[in-house]
Amino acid sequence: MKTLKNELIYFATALMFFTRIPVPFTIPYSGEIMNKSQKYFAWVGLLVGLMNAGILYLSAQLFNLEIGIVLMMISSVLLTGAFHEDGFTDMCDSFGGGYGKEKILTIMKDSRVGAYGTIGIILLFALKFLSIQALGTVDLMKTLGIIILAHTSSRFISGTMIYTHQYVTDIDVSKSKPLANKPLDGMALLVGFISVLLSFSLIPDWRLLLAFALAYLGKICMGWYFKKHIGGYTGDCLGAVQQVTEVLFYLGTMIVWKFI
């Protein structure tokens, strides 16, 4: 019983960290609890994906597909507090406007959004909208499953950075300070991957494994780029990886649907 209670605390902590969904104020918090909540990051993605898919379906019935996608994107930003989008814009500004590790990290800590971040997020949203529109035009119901899978997979893939790359920056001022701790064991990684398998069961199509592979390849490339310029990853880098791999999953799905 105590084990189940602890696991619920870990999940609620991950939910509190990545979304604005209310959780009980009585839930205890510590760096150790935050660290152990890593196993549920992808499960939060599954929940966010389900809510986004539901909003898209209802909005598409009330209005049309295009308006439904816009309303879904708005609700997603409100639901997560633009947590990952903020990381993406910071990443664009820092790597676009900085040269050298120190300058890049200094810009990354600046809360203001610059030209690179603004341009980057506009292009990202445009690509996300157009790719979901293209998929939804072919098969809306399958697209709902793909959205769930993309949200779950991208958060799982982003979380693997904790296991494959070194955390950098000033830990005391980082907004993802709890993530700087030592990664958990393989069992915790498996718990997260189960949510991905569950998402795949909603739309059993082996071709989507190729879309997942493309998204993971994107993470590898971004990880190489981060390591080259700053020696590892930051919290903003994790947010950027989530956003980019989500879009890559949509694009990968378009490719496999068209050619395979």
PEUR-V758412 format. One line per field, one symbol per residue. ss: DSSP state (H for helix, E for strand, - for the rest). phi: phi as a letter, one per 20 degrees, with the letter a starting at -180 (. if undefined). psi: psi as a letter, one per 20 degrees, with the letter a starting at -180 (. if undefined). Layout:
ss: ???
phi: ???
psi: ???
//
This chain:
ss: -HHHHHHHHHHHHHHHHH------------HHHHHHHHHHHHHHHHHHHHHHHHHHHHHHHH--HHHHHHHHHHHHHHHH--HHHHHHHHHHHHHHH---HHHHHHHHH-----HHHHHHHHHHHHHHHHHHHHHHHH-HHHHHHHHHHHHHHHHHHHH-HHHH--E---HHH---HHHH-----HHHHHHHHHHHHHHHHH-----HHHHHHHHHHHHHHHHHHHHHHH--E-HHHHHHHHHHHHHHHHHHHHHHHHH-
phi: .ffffffffffffffffdcdffcgffffcafffffffgfdgfffffffffffffffffffffcbfffffffffffffffdmlgfffffffffffffddcngfffffffffffdeffffffffffffffffffffffffbffffffffffffffffffgffgfedceecofgfdffdgfffffgfffffffgffgffffffffbfbgffffffffffffffffffffffecnrccgffffffffffffffffffgfffedd
psi: ghgggghhggghghghhirjppqpiipqqrhggggiihijghhhhggggghggggggghhhhdrgghggghghghgghhikkghhghghhgggghhiqpqgggghghhipiqpagggggghghghghgghghggghhgogghhghhgghgggghhgghhihhhirqprrohhjpikghiirpqrrhhhhhghhhhghhhhhhmnohhihhhghgghhgggghgggghhhijbrrhhhggggggghghhgghhggghhhi.
//
